[in-house]
Structures are given as C-alpha cells and as structure tokens.
Amino acid sequence: MAINEFIDKSWVILLHYTQSYKLLTSIALIIVFLAGKRVVIKLLRRQGKKHGDDRRHSINTIDQLGNAVLLALLLMLWAAEVQNLALSIAAFMVAIVFATREMIQCFLGFIYYMTTRPFRVGDWVQLGEHVGEVVEMDWAKTTLLEVDAEHYGYTGKHVYVPNNQLMIQVVKNLNFLRRYRLHEFQVTVEPLVNPYSLLPEFRELANHHCDHFRDVAERYKSWIERNLDAEFISINPVIDIETNELAKFVVKIGLFCPSDESLYLEEKIRSDWLTLWFEAVQRQQMKGTLAPLVS
C-alpha cells in the first residue's frame, strides 16, 4: 500500500507541476522528444549503412510519427487554453479556413497518401510534370530528387511538390524504371537498299548486345508483369521497319534494358545498323546497280 500511495502522490505532484509550469513542461517535452527522435534516426541510419539497407522510409515514418505524438501531447497539455482560444475565435473561423485552404488541402493530400500509399520514400514517381525519386514527405509537401525523364539520370535538383497535387493530378509510380526501362529509338536512312535483307544479321547483333543482362532482365520482367498483372515486355529487341512521309526508311528499335546502359546500347545498335547499311550500299555500287553517294 505504501508503494501505491507513493506512486499516487508522485503522480498528483507531477500533474500539479505540469499544470502550474506549462511553459517549462512544454520546453522539456520538446527537448526530450527531439533528442529521442534524433537518437533513433541516427541508429537507423547507422544500421542501414552497416547492413546496406535503404532505411529512408522508416526514418521518414518515425520523423512524422514523432512530430504527431509531440503535437498531441502539447495539445493535451494546453487543452484549456486551446479550448478558450477556439471559443474566442469562433466568429473568425470562416475567414481562417479561407485563408489557410491551401494548407488544409495539403494536409488532406497527406491523409490521402497515408491511406492509399501510391508510393513510398525511395520510389521513382511522376507528379504532374515532375519526375523524380521521393526523398522525403511531410504533411505539407513531397520532396523529389529530380530525374531526367528522357535519360533517367539524376539532375541534382530538388523539386518540392505541395501535397494537394496528389489529389488533383495523376500520380505515376515509375519505380520499375529505376533499374530497367523500355527504351525506344529510331534510325532513318535513304531508300537505297532493301532493309529487310539486313534484318536477320542486324537482329542477331542486337540480341548479342543484350546477352550479358538477359537473365537478370528475365527475372525483372517477371516481377514487373506479376505486379502489373499484364504481359507487355519482350526481352529480345523489338525491331520494326516503316516509311515516313518523305519515303525514307525508319528503323524503330525497342529495348528492355538497364536504365544506366540504355544510351550505350542505343549507340552500339545504331552503329551496327549504319555499318550494315553502308556495306550493302557499297556492294550495290560495286555491282553497278547504284549510283555513287558522293559525286
């Protein structure tokens, strides 16, 4: 009983102190919470570096959860004052809501994100016209590390998108493009030789350039199609020959390849096609069936 009485008296004294010295209690609470949160985040970062894991999502969640708990405790501590303040400004609520409607919309966008989870920290996303990697998200904004939409490389710029855009614009999760992408390009040549006669050798050369990542691409293809519930990816290069409005041949090539190798593969495959094409043109010139390209 003595222990229980001591606990009860201590609790009463603590409550009396916190109610009597609310400002000091608030400062102490903020310092303890911020220090504790900082220690936890440092530990998570240290463990992430040690094990090679990406802990940014966990760090962002703990950061926002800690802020929410701290805000709730402060509101509980100052509940009477907050209630009196709310009653005193009731007549001005409409004006306040109108003045802060963008902030309210951002907070609702954050609630929408928390309930639907269209992406997470570390994903590649497209928010409106902006493409980038999500590096941080709070109740007001989403921070992106900008990615070049054409070459899928980091630009070094940070983009801050208000959370209200999550509800009024299309959100595209591009995370599967982070390692592998569907890369398309084309080569236009004069109609001097039959391009279909070059197609078998060209296809073999293009396939050879993709051999070193074929196994990984097959596993990644299966993972993507399983998550999207659709089959639309070809491991082998897709080659199509068309003509444009100027009656020139347009060779279109589509690759499913590592994002960081896409430009290198495009260069090699362009070189292969042009080499085959010029050799075919020279053979016809030697036979006398084609006028020289240079007079």
Secondary structure, DSSP 8 states (H G I E B T S, - for coil): -HHHHHHHHHHHHHHHHHHHSHHHHHHHHHHHHHHHHHHHHHHHHHHHHHHT---HHHHHHHHHHHHHHHHHHHHHHTHHHHHHHHHHTGGGHHHHHHHTHHHHHHHHHHHHHHHH----TT-EEEETTEEEEEEEE-SSEEEEEEE-TTT--EEEEEEEEETTHHHHS-EEE-GGGTTEEEEEEEEEE-TTS-GGGTHHHHHHHHHHHTGGGHHHHHHHHHHHHHHHT-----SS-EEEEEE-TTS-EEEEEEEEEEGGGHHHHHHHHHHHHHHHHHHHHHHHHHHTSS--S--
